[in-house]
Amino acid sequence: MKAMRLGVWISILGLISCGKPTEDIKIVVDTDIIKYTALIQVTDAQTGNPAPANASIAVVGENAANIYEISGKKDIKLVQGMVTIGLHPNITPTSQNPITTTVEITASGYTAQRKNITFTSAVRQQTVPIGISRVGNTAPPIVIPPPPVYQDVSLNFTGRCPNRPDVEIRPSVYVSFRKAGTNESFKYLGYMDKGNITTNLLAVGETYNFQIVYGGESYTVSQKIDQTSYNLTIDMTAACNF
Amino acid sequence: MKLLHIFIFCCFLQYAYISKAQSDVVHPMAIQLNVGTQGIGAAFNYGVTKGLAVRTGFNAIPIKANDVFKISGFNSTSHVSADFYNIHLLADYTPFEQQSWFRLVGGLGYFVKAKGNVRIIPSDDYKYGDLTLTEEQIGYVDLNVDWQGIAPYLGLGFLPSFPKNKFNVNVDLGTYYLPKPDANIVGTGILSGNSSQTDQFRSNIKDYRWLPILQVNFNYKF
């Protein structure tokens, strides 16, 4: 076997040149393992602010065993009121058999709330806003107007592993945004597929913070919008544990 | 079949050249079998003049091996395959009549097929959160290189081209200068994004054009 290996090296890889064939080549890892996902956004129904820090989420009822956080973890928790859940990759809903699960939101001082989420074959991504109200509060929920629309901007995200410079992550996750320097809540921007998202919610000349919630962690990056396309690098430590 | 046609055509050219050679010169002929870094092959040798011989033939090296390629920090197995098939027309020139053991060799080879492939497959049980991924979900990465085309050859030959009697052995040491390679990376599963590394791989591999040849030839004169 050693002779065979030597022969191969001499014959092919023994081709003479300076440098190494794999020099500066990174290993690119996708995160689109879980195909059917739902971004859950929990807010205070009366203010529109993110759910309080002590808010928690539980998946209950039928199919709960097949529901995972988008990073593949069974531990599902809210980060700034957000979390993405999805179906086990071996489970596929069909038009005849959509898969429904139930999430329950609890927070100290708030009325617990349950909501059904249905995964269908036709919709791979969905957003599920859940407003929770303080105990005894009967005021109607606040209506948040849709964000203004601008020209299309393409964002290409690359996930960085601080401890693995030889690895790049190509994230498939939901993205939120807000204007930099403000305390307003992060708003839903869209779903980035394999690192790419095109959106018309960004104004030219404004600087934005972009946020993804993955593996129970929040990652952000900022960018001023002056062009129609940007390549952004964002730390994704939770995606580097392999 | 195409390879055979080209080989026959080369032989025809060689014979056409032979027919024009002077009739008072001895024209030794020999069949050559060879083995070396370009695999195994065969050739037909013809002595044009006392100091000049031409040979035409083919070589082939289909090789497969496992675990010869590692990426640091990434536990993986690898399958390497190489398929190099060439036909060639070479001239052997003996510059010093008294030193017939030393030859200058030059010519051209046409690499009908010159492909290298490395398939890298993660070897660990990869977990995605609490999920254990299947082999299909993990996927693999293929590094493909293709040098097909015409390549000049230059080298040295040691020991005489033709046997004194019926049989001899000689050695070639030289190099082909291969065409600029075409290269790409193809990934599957969660590694499908690695095709984005193709440009870097092409840049890294673009100077891999010198194919060194060390070859032992077994000649039979008839």
Interface residues (C-beta under 8 A of the other chain):
Chain A: M4 R5 G7 V8 W9 I10 S11 I12 L13 G14 L15 I16 S17 C18 G19 K20 P21 T22 E23 D24 I25 K26 I27 V28 V29 D30 T31 D32 I33 Y68 E69 S71 G72 K73 K74 H88 P89 R164 D166 E168 R170 K194 G195 G215 N241 F242
Chain B: T37 Q38 G39 I61 I63 A65 D67 V68 F69 I71 S72 G73 F74 V80 A82 F84 G116 D124 Y126 K127 Y128 G129 D130 L131 L133 Q137 V141 L143 T175 L178 I185 G187 G189 I190 L191 S192 G193 N194 S196 Q197 Q200 F201 N204 I205 D207 Y208 R209 W210 L211 P212
